[in-house]
Amino acid sequence: MQIQDLPYPDPGVPDARSGPRFLWWLFRNQLGGQLKSLAWGLLHFASVAALPFCVGVAVQAVVDRSGTGLALAGGLLALACAGNAVGDTFLHRTAITNWITAAARVQQLLARKAAHLGSALTRRVAAGEVVAVSTGDVEKIGWFVEALSRFTAAVVTIVLVCAGLLVYQPALGVVVAVGLPALALAVLPLLPRATRRADTQREKAGRATELASDTVAGLRVLRGIGGEELFLDRYRSASQEVRHAAVRSARMWSLISAIQVLLPGLLLIAVVWYGVRLAREGRITVGELVTVYSSVMVLTYPLRHFEEIAMAYSFSRPSAKRAAGVLSLQRPTDTAGSRAADVPSGDLYDPETGLLAPAGRLTAVVCGDPDAAGLLAERMGGHPSQEGTSVLLGGVPLDELPLDSARTAVLVQDKDPVLLSGTLRDLLDVPASGTVQPRQALAAAQCDDVLAALVQGSLDAADPMDARITERGRSLSGGQRQRLALARSLITDPEALVLDEPTSAVDSHTEARIAQGVRELRDGRTTVVFTSSPLLLDRADRVVFLHDGEAVAVGAHRELVRTEPRYRAVVTRETDDEAAPNGSVALKDVLKDDVLKDDDVLQELEEIEEKA
């Protein structure tokens, strides 16, 4: 696999049982690239290791006044330099290719897992953890996969050089053969402590990332309540903890690096001292002494790869563990399903709560517990409950359908939908039936002012569809983002559309128009809206009231307001002391105060009450 061939047609099925198993799986799936890197690494390190031999031959030729020997040394030196240049160039090329392709494979696996789990992913794993895995952890995993082949080449080179020195000059070769493994293993006792400090640093960095993402996501709310300084102080404290942990980790790694410099120096001193004694005794020549000394000095270069592989593994092991944790998450059912890929139609029914949404009608659901409403919306998206209960569409359990068919049949828009960066045209370019056009959906979602704001904020877009939307739509208000997300959902035109609080961030006047627009556009299609807004509830064909996880009342909004005190308490936010003596309530009393400032809406409400 080359970089130009990315992305992978199929990244494969990872071994996510543990971090080391996942790293080994990545290595095996890139065996071809690893072997290429190993071959070029052997050429590079062997050429570097051959340089001392060439220098020794040259020195001995000068001592012996041999022109032939000097020419031979020059030829060998040129050959070694050429091999070094070629090997180093292609080693770097193959190593970087292994790094990038490994990181790309992990990113594809994470993206596929996120697509399979949907909104359930962030309910099982913290958002900061997902961000850390998909950014920094991917890079560290790729680093270890890339470094492994270079480390293997360095080990093979050191073994061959030690064996060669034992044959070339046994007396000094024994010193080198004993000393080099000792140098390589000397830092092993320090690695567990260095790894623990690195793990602590990454844990604190993950918490700081999660805190930062939460703060940025809720910045508007924090400014509204004057809480940004409080969260800023928390982030300062978290970032200082990360800094202190990073300094402690860096101290340990600097100690390991210092040992990697000190011990080879001591070995060189020992080789020189013993070699000079042997040379004085006439047991070795000057050229042999220079060759052995130069070999030890040059071997400090491949020895550095022992430190690098230790660092790469200590950093990548927890990263691989986190990635494996995300990749091991499973849907309660197989994404391939156990039924044919036909999209069913009919009533939407949840056996756990008894909620029934008749086909072709607008059903509003009122639930006093937002968490329970979120879990129910998740089940309607094809994710069974912990007890294994699945929502039925036309009598067919959604968890028995293939994932694509289930998502075509039922679309769930949660209460915090995400807008991706790009043009408005890109945002609305989603899988759809083709029945609902973008202009119709935008009109139903009351996006006229949003389109005008996009054109006004764009430098070169005369058409609102070509105007760019920033990341997560941060340049738009909460209500504008919510309406664009609603328009995107309406365009898809699914068999059943589930909306969780789709108008919580808009004013009442706009909310009333959205309620009418959604009702008209979704006429004849199954629509479920989780809301406690009287404006939306009054437009629904039927309202279902959930209490303690069970559908306890079904009817029209105004009927339930009069007859069901628990429903009235949720919708009007009234307490028992505020309840009317006869249990009745005027329709205008359950609406938001700001809607009554609009004369047209107030007049319409009075007409509705007179008819009632």
Disulfide bonds with the S-S distance in Angstrom:
none
